Every structure is written in C-alpha cells, then in structure tokens.
Amino acid sequence: MREKLEEHHDWPSVYMFKFVIPTDQEKLKQIHNIFGESAEYRERLSKNGNYTSVTIREMMLGVDSIFDRYREVSKIEGVISL
C-alpha cells in the first residue's frame, strides 16, 4: 500500500479516509478527535440507522501520517476501514 500511495500522490496532498461504524455518538466523537477540526467530514446513516459511514478528507503530509491515522482509528472497537 505504501508504494501505491507514493506512486499516485505528491505530498502534501488531500487524502480521503472511509470508515463504517456502528451508529454511536461516542465512537463518532473519537474519530473526530483523531482527525481534528481541519478535516472535512461527511456522515451517512445506513437504511436502518444501525451503521454510519464516515468519509473524511484531510491534508496529509505523507504516507506515514496516513498510516498513523489508520492505527489510531483501529483502536476504536467496531470500526471498519474501507
């Protein structure tokens, strides 16, 4: 994955993250705390409202910063990274 990111992006660059989480405001708040105020968020509830898809666009300085974000989010129980 590192090679593909380096190949297709010039850094710094806006990167899009996608996650699916069980609908839970606390989990959503944890994700917002990881990415901060400068990121752009889009959220969408599933048909039955059990899950929320979260798309986040953020200016990233390089591949390592992307992996850092994924590592932090992976600590939140129930989050699926796409």
N, C-alpha and C positions, 0 to 999 in steps of 0.2 A: 504494500500500500504506500509506503514511503516513497518508493521510486516513481509510482504513478502520480502522486501529488507533486513531486519535484518536477516531473516531466510536463505536467499540464498547468502549472501555476507559476507566476512570477510573484515573488514575495516582496513586500506585504501585499496581501490580496484578501478580498472578502470570501469567506468560506461559509457554506450552508450546512448546518447540522440538522438532522431529523431524528426525532425520538417519539416513541409511543409509550405513554404511561397510564397506569390505572388512574381514573379521574380522582384526584386528591389534591386539594389546595396546598397542603404541606409539601408534597413532592414537587409541585409546580414552583413553589417558593424556593425550594432548594436548588432547582435548576436555574432560576433567575439569579440566585446568589452566586452561582458559579460563573455565569456569563456577565452579569452586571448590567449597568444602565446603558452602556453604549451599544449593546447588541439590539438587533431588530427581531421582535418576536411575533410569531403567528401561531395561534392555537385553534384547534378544531375538535369538537366533540364527536365521538362515534355516534352512529344511528341511535343506539340505546343509551348513550351517555356514560357507558362504563369505562371508556378509554378516551384519552385526549392525545391527539397528535400535535407535536410541537415542532415548528420549524424555526430555526434561529440562524440569522445571518450576522456574522461578526468579522471585522477586520482582523486578520491573523498575521503575525509577523513571520511565521514559518511553520514547517511541518511539526516541529517539537511542540509548539503551542497547541496545535490541533490534538495531538496525542494526549497532552496534559488535560485538555477539556474532557476528552472521552474517558480518561482514567477517573477523573473526579465524578462525572455523571454515573459511571458504572458502580459507584459506591451506594447509589440510591436504589433501594430494593424495588424490583418490578419494572425498571426502565428497560425498554428495548431500543437499541441504537440501530438506525437504518442506514 
